Structures are given as C-alpha cells and as structure tokens.
C-alpha cells in the first residue's frame, strides 16, 4: 500500500496534476496518481466560508482522506471507486460525509472524474 500526502491549493488541480511525495517505504512508479486499492491521500488545508446571514468569514483547518476502494480494468480503461474526494468539502463547513466518486484512467494516463449516477435518476 502506498501513502501519498498533498497540500492542495486548488484541490481538483492538485489531485489531477499531483506531484505527491510518497510517505511509505515502497518506491512509486512513474504515474503520480496510482489507482490501486488501498492507496490513499491525506489532504490538509483551510476551509473558508461565509456564515449564513452575515458577512463574517469563518475558517477551519481540515484533514481529509481520499482512498481507492476498488478498481476494475476493461478495454484499456481503469475505473477506480474512490471514497472521500476533496470536492466533497465544497460548500461545507469542513465536516461532510465521504461520498463515492469514480476516477477513470485511460491508456495514455489521462484522468476523468465521474460522479456516480443519481439514486433517483
């Protein structure tokens, strides 16, 4: 299992163009975003929001864990089921349940973020 730590300034950009440092003892491959089950990243940062009904900006330091739970490979695509994508923190006050997101990797190491289908739709 590899452990990666990234300090995000723009969370999505940091994820997709990560030059993360490996904290585990295992050497990492050339792919800066390995999609293997058990791989996880810890994001640290400051969440800022405007308190409802005021102009006051509130802040909170957060740590957020993103983990690859499962991977399926078919016809040149790798699809990873990921828990805890940093975008879960959008429009929050720093505490939110982990959601499930899919990340698709192509043969040429391009990454696409795909939200799961809506349960109602």
C-alpha positions, 0 to 999 in steps of 0.5 A: 500500500502506498501513502501519498500526502498533498497540500492542495491549493486548488484541490481538483488541480492538485489531485489531477496534476499531483506531484505527491511525495510518497510517505511509505517505504515502497518506491512509486512508479512513474504515474503520480496518481496510482489507482490501486486499492488501498492507496490513499491521500491525506489532504490538509488545508483551510476551509473558508466560508461565509456564515449564513446571514452575515458577512463574517468569514469563518475558517477551519483547518481540515484533514481529509482522506481520499482512498481507492476502494476498488478498481476494475480494468476493461478495454484499456480503461481503469475505473477506480471507486474512490471514497472521500474526494476533496470536492466533497468539502465544497460548500461545507463547513469542513465536516461532510460525509465521504461520498463515492466518486469514480476516477477513470484512467485511460491508456495514455494516463489521462484522468476523468472524474465521474460522479456516480449516477443519481439514486433517483435518476 
